[in-house]
Amino acid sequence: MIFGRFRGGRRIIAPVVAAALLAGCVNHNEIAMRVGAPPAEAVQLREVQTARFETPDEMLLLTEATQVLQDLGFGVAESAPQMGVLTGYKTRDAVEAGQVAAQIALTVVAAAFLVAYAPTWDQNQVIRVTLTSQPVPQNRQTVLRASFERLVANNRGEVRVEPLLQPEMHQEFFTMLRNGMAIRGGRT
């Protein structure tokens, strides 16, 4: 044994091992509290994603929302108007020439230094939308929330999820929906 000749070696090594193990400990309660926790800007995000419509007719609003999504190229994945839920999706190419070129250049540079590098670039994406409606009977209104996200798959089959939080995108959707409601005779 390495400590066989050193008297008291076990008394020295035990505290060192214990300290190393404790240093590697993670506060699992803290991690558990962060997992699934809303982002710090959740209130502002909800404000961007939500619009009020001057109609008590939730079904009319969801029907028009379906039409707007279809006009934007979305397919309807799930529709439960009695529950106030509608989901849609559309698939798009995610390849960007600049990203591919940069990855190939990085591969060449790595090869010059005799380092193996597997280039990775985005290949395709699915954009998902979830609409939820909530009637406000006392005001004869309906509140609609639209949340968009994209699932991006790369050339290695890895997928990442990115929320789409641009206010302009939500405003454009709600504007199209208001215009459609005005044409249909529903108040906006």
N, C-alpha and C positions, 0 to 999 in steps of 0.2 A: 504494500500500500504506500501511497505517496506520503501519507502522514504517519506511517508506522514508525519512522525514526524521530519524528517531531512530537515531543510529549505535549499533550493538551491540544493537539490539532483538531480534534472533534469539537472542542469547546470554542475554537475560533471559527471553524467552518460553519457550524450550525447557525450562529447569528448572521453570518454573511449570506447564507442561502435563504434564511428567513427574510432578511432585508430585501434581497433580490426578488423573492416571490411577492412580497408586499408591494414593492415598487411597480410590479407588473399588474397589480390588481386594478380593476376598473370599477367605478361606482355604477353598478348595474341598475340601481334605482334611478339614477340620473339619466342614464341612457333610455330606460323604459319610459320615463316621463317625456323625453324628447321625441320618441317614436310615435308618429301619428298626431303629434301636437300641431295645432294650427300655426301657420307662419305669423311672425310678429305683425305683419301688415294685413292680417286677415280682414279687419273691418273695412279698410280701404279697398281691398280686393273684392269683397262682397258688394261694395257700393258700385264698382265698375261693372260687375257682372249682373247687376240687378236693375230692372226697369219696371215702373208702374204703368199700367194701362187702364184707361178710363172705360172699362167694360167689366160687367160682372160675369160675362159669358166666357168661362174658362175654356170650354170646348172649342168655341170659335177662335180664340187666341191660339190654342195649340194646333188647330187645323191650319191656320194661316202660318204659324211657325214652321209647320211641316212643309208647306209650299215654299217658304223662303229658303229653308235648308236644301230642298231639292233644286231650287233655282241656283244655289251656290255650289251644286255638285255633290251634295251629301246624299247618301242612301240612309233610309230609316232602319235602324237596327232593332229598336224596341219602342213600342208605343203603348203606354198605359194611361190614356187620357183621364180615366176615372180616378187615377192616383196622382195625376198632374205630372207625369214623367214622360219624357221623350228623349231618345238617344239616337245619334246619327254618326256616320263615319264617311270618310273619303280617303282613297289611297292615292298617293302621289310619289313621283320619283324624287329622291333626295340627293342624287349624285351631283356634286359641284366640281367642275373641272379644276378649279384652284385647289380644292382640298385633295383631290387625287394627285395632281402634279406635285404638291408639297410632300405628300406621303411617298411618292416615288423618288423624289429628290432626297428625302431623308433616308430612304433605303439604300440609295447609291452611296451617300456619304458614310453611312454605317458600314457598308460593305468595304469601302476604302480603308476603314480602320479595323477590318476583319471582325466586325460585330454583326451578329444576325439580328435583323429587324423585320417584323411582319407588318407591312403597311395596312392601315385601317382607314376606311372612309365610309361615309354614310351611303346607303344604297337606296332604301325606300322608306316611306313613312306612311303612317295612318293618322289622320287627324280625326279626333273624336270630339263630339259635342254632347253635353248632357243639359237638357232643359228641365227645369222644375217650376211648376206654377203653384201659386197659393192665392185663393180668393180672399178678398178683404170685404166681406158683405156690408159692413157698416158704411163704407165709402163707395160701394158699388164699383170696386176696382179689382184688378188681378195683378199680382206681382209675379214677374217672370225672371228667373235666374238662368243665365247661359254660361256654362263653363266649358272652355276649349282646352284640349291638350293634344300633344302629338307623340306617337310612339315611333321612334327612329331606329331602324335596323341597319347595322353596318355589314360590310362584306364578310365578316367573320360570324355572322348570325347573332351577334349581341344586340340587345334591345335596351334603349333607355327611354324614359318617359319625361317629357318636358311640358310643364303647364304653359299655355299661351295666354299671356297676361296683358297684351297690348290693348289699351283703352280704345284705340281707333277701331280695332277689329270688332269689339263689342258694340261700339257706337254705330258702326256700319250695319251690323246685324239688326240692332234695335230700330234704326232708321228705316231699313227695308221692311221690317215687320210693321212699324207704324204706318208706312205708306200702303202696304197691303191691307191693313185693317181699315184704312180710310176708303180704299176702293171697294172693299167688301161691305161697307156700310156700318162696320163696327167702329165705335169711338176709340180714339187712341188716348 
